[in-house]
């Protein structure tokens, strides 16, 4: 095991998480069929003129736009891979019920990238997934988290009971002290024992990206990206 990047995860696992995002986005862009969903030819023509780009450049831009959903999913998977490979934790993978688990800490969690990727239906779905996992005998003493990495505001989401509203029944899900929610900053701290773990992860990304892909960022670029982080967290 090597820890040149971060003290709470092996270098190889961190590089694998970054490589997963790269390959997912590359594959999604190359495989996108822009005609799968009906295009607006008027919008295409006018956007091309307004942006002063060629038809081929517009097609490339549209492919990237349509691939963005896949990319956002891959970012959520990035956090799942990182958190699931922190020491004492495991990534439950596809079909694992939830995303990450610590048997020592007796914690299960579902990882979502942004607060606004969940509507009322998907929020209740996560609640039901956690409930189902906690009902299994092997997890009878565990608690379950819904983790929204990017919170709605800098105030974040303190650890609290997770009881989303159900739009179908017009009621809230039953409160359960074993079903909780929080944001990425709080959960990374809980997982690693490092209060600023999510900032440590962000700050080391340039080195990991360079190691994984050869892409280098200047100090000025890194500072500009850091301002986005500081607005969110």
DATA-V953198 format. One record per residue. N is the residue number from 1. RES is the residue in three letters. PSI is psi in degrees with one decimal (NA if undefined). OMEGA is omega in whole degrees, 0 to 359 (* if undefined). BURIAL is # if it has 9 or more other ideal C-beta (glycine too) atoms within 8 Angstrom, else .. Layout:
# DATA-V953198
N/RES/PSI/OMEGA/BURIAL
N/RES/PSI/OMEGA/BURIAL
This chain:
# DATA-V953198
1/UNK/136.6/177/.
2/UNK/143.8/182/.
3/UNK/58.7/177/#
4/UNK/-23.8/184/.
5/UNK/-59.8/185/#
6/UNK/150.3/183/#
7/UNK/-13.0/188/.
8/UNK/5.5/178/#
9/UNK/144.1/179/#
10/UNK/143.3/182/#
11/UNK/-44.1/183/#
12/UNK/-41.1/180/.
13/UNK/-36.0/178/#
14/UNK/-42.9/177/#
15/UNK/-37.2/178/#
16/UNK/-37.1/179/#
17/UNK/-43.4/178/#
18/UNK/-43.2/180/#
19/UNK/-33.9/179/#
20/UNK/-42.3/179/#
21/UNK/-45.6/180/#
22/UNK/-50.1/184/#
23/UNK/-36.7/179/.
24/UNK/-44.6/182/#
25/UNK/-43.3/179/#
26/UNK/-46.1/180/.
27/UNK/-39.5/183/.
28/UNK/-39.5/179/#
29/UNK/-43.3/183/#
30/UNK/-26.1/184/.
31/UNK/-5.0/183/.
32/UNK/130.8/171/#
33/UNK/103.9/187/.
34/UNK/-13.7/180/#
35/UNK/1.5/180/.
36/UNK/-42.7/173/.
37/UNK/137.1/185/.
38/UNK/125.5/179/.
39/UNK/156.3/174/#
40/UNK/103.8/184/.
41/UNK/-30.3/178/.
42/UNK/-46.2/179/.
43/UNK/-42.5/181/.
44/UNK/-46.5/182/#
45/UNK/-47.7/184/.
46/UNK/-39.2/178/.
47/UNK/-41.6/178/#
48/UNK/-42.3/180/#
49/UNK/-44.6/183/.
50/UNK/-41.7/182/.
51/UNK/-5.7/181/.
52/UNK/50.5/178/.
53/UNK/157.3/180/.
54/UNK/169.5/177/.
55/UNK/-45.7/181/.
56/UNK/-38.5/178/.
57/UNK/-36.9/178/#
58/UNK/-42.5/179/#
59/UNK/-44.2/179/#
60/UNK/-40.5/179/.
61/UNK/-40.7/180/#
62/UNK/-38.0/177/#
63/UNK/-42.1/179/#
64/UNK/-40.0/179/#
65/UNK/-45.7/181/.
66/UNK/-26.3/179/#
67/UNK/-6.8/186/#
68/UNK/-36.5/179/.
69/UNK/-43.3/177/.
70/UNK/-39.8/179/#
71/UNK/-43.6/179/#
72/UNK/-38.0/175/#
73/UNK/-40.5/181/#
74/UNK/-33.7/177/#
75/UNK/-40.5/175/#
76/UNK/-40.6/178/#
77/UNK/-32.6/176/#
78/UNK/-49.0/180/#
79/UNK/-36.2/177/#
80/UNK/-44.2/181/#
81/UNK/-43.9/180/#
82/UNK/-54.1/182/#
83/UNK/-38.7/181/#
84/UNK/-10.7/178/#
85/UNK/6.5/170/#
86/UNK/152.5/185/#
87/UNK/128.8/181/.
88/UNK/2.9/181/.
89/UNK/161.8/177/#
90/UNK/145.9/176/#
91/UNK/118.7/183/#
92/UNK/-10.8/175/#
93/UNK/-170.9/179/.
94/UNK/136.0/178/.
95/UNK/13.3/182/.
96/UNK/6.8/181/#
97/UNK/-64.8/172/.
98/UNK/-168.9/190/#
99/UNK/-49.5/184/#
100/UNK/160.5/185/#
101/UNK/145.9/169/#
102/UNK/111.6/179/#
103/UNK/-32.8/179/.
104/UNK/-42.6/181/.
105/UNK/-13.2/182/.
106/UNK/53.8/180/.
107/UNK/136.0/172/#
108/UNK/153.1/179/#
109/UNK/145.5/170/#
110/UNK/128.0/185/#
111/UNK/123.0/174/#
112/UNK/142.1/186/#
113/UNK/-47.2/183/#
114/UNK/150.6/181/#
115/UNK/-34.1/185/#
116/UNK/7.0/174/.
117/UNK/-3.4/182/#
118/UNK/119.1/170/#
119/UNK/-176.7/184/.
120/UNK/-36.0/181/#
121/UNK/-45.8/181/.
122/UNK/-29.8/177/#
123/UNK/-43.0/178/#
124/UNK/-35.7/178/#
125/UNK/-42.4/177/.
126/UNK/-44.0/178/#
127/UNK/-45.0/181/#
128/UNK/-35.5/177/.
129/UNK/-44.0/179/#
130/UNK/-44.0/179/#
131/UNK/-44.0/181/#
132/UNK/-42.3/180/#
133/UNK/-42.8/182/#
134/UNK/-18.6/179/#
135/UNK/-13.3/179/.
136/UNK/138.8/182/.
137/UNK/-36.2/183/.
138/UNK/-22.1/181/.
139/UNK/22.9/187/#
140/UNK/-22.8/181/.
141/UNK/10.2/184/.
142/UNK/164.5/168/#
143/UNK/155.2/182/#
144/UNK/137.4/180/#
145/UNK/142.7/161/#
146/UNK/115.6/184/#
147/UNK/120.9/175/#
148/UNK/102.9/187/#
149/UNK/-50.9/180/#
150/UNK/110.4/181/#
151/UNK/171.8/180/#
152/UNK/-32.7/181/.
153/UNK/170.7/181/.
154/UNK/-20.2/178/.
155/UNK/-24.9/177/.
156/UNK/-168.9/180/#
157/UNK/101.7/177/#
158/UNK/153.9/178/.
159/UNK/122.4/183/.
160/UNK/166.8/179/.
161/UNK/142.6/182/#
162/UNK/109.5/181/#
163/UNK/76.3/184/#
164/UNK/158.6/177/#
165/UNK/140.7/179/#
166/UNK/111.6/184/#
167/UNK/-23.2/180/.
168/UNK/-44.1/182/.
169/UNK/-9.6/182/.
170/UNK/29.3/178/.
171/UNK/165.4/176/.
172/UNK/149.2/174/.
173/UNK/149.3/181/#
174/UNK/137.0/176/.
175/UNK/143.2/181/.
176/UNK/118.2/182/.
177/UNK/-10.1/178/.
178/UNK/-2.3/179/.
179/UNK/112.3/189/#
180/UNK/167.3/173/#
181/UNK/157.1/175/#
182/UNK/-179.7/180/#
183/UNK/179.5/184/#
184/UNK/-41.0/181/#
185/UNK/-46.6/181/#
186/UNK/-40.9/185/#
187/UNK/-38.9/176/#
188/UNK/-39.6/178/#
189/UNK/-42.0/180/#
190/UNK/-43.8/183/#
191/UNK/-44.0/189/#
192/UNK/-20.3/187/#
193/UNK/2.9/178/.
194/UNK/116.8/184/#
195/UNK/-37.2/183/.
196/UNK/32.5/186/.
197/UNK/-40.1/183/#
198/UNK/-32.3/175/#
199/UNK/-37.3/176/#
200/UNK/-41.7/178/#
201/UNK/-47.0/181/#
202/UNK/-43.7/184/#
203/UNK/-27.3/182/.
204/UNK/-8.6/183/#
205/UNK/-42.7/179/#
206/UNK/-41.6/179/#
207/UNK/-39.7/181/.
208/UNK/-42.7/180/#
209/UNK/-42.2/178/#
210/UNK/-41.6/179/#
211/UNK/-35.7/184/.
212/UNK/-33.8/188/#
213/UNK/-14.2/183/.
214/UNK/-6.9/180/.
215/UNK/126.9/180/.
216/UNK/142.4/177/.
217/UNK/137.7/176/#
218/UNK/163.8/178/.
219/UNK/-37.5/180/.
220/UNK/-44.0/178/.
221/UNK/-44.1/181/.
222/UNK/-39.1/179/#
223/UNK/-38.3/179/.
224/UNK/-42.7/178/.
225/UNK/-33.9/181/#
226/UNK/-30.7/178/#
227/UNK/-33.7/177/.
228/UNK/-45.2/179/.
229/UNK/-45.3/184/#
230/UNK/-27.7/176/.
231/UNK/-37.3/184/.
232/UNK/-44.1/186/.
233/UNK/NA/*/#
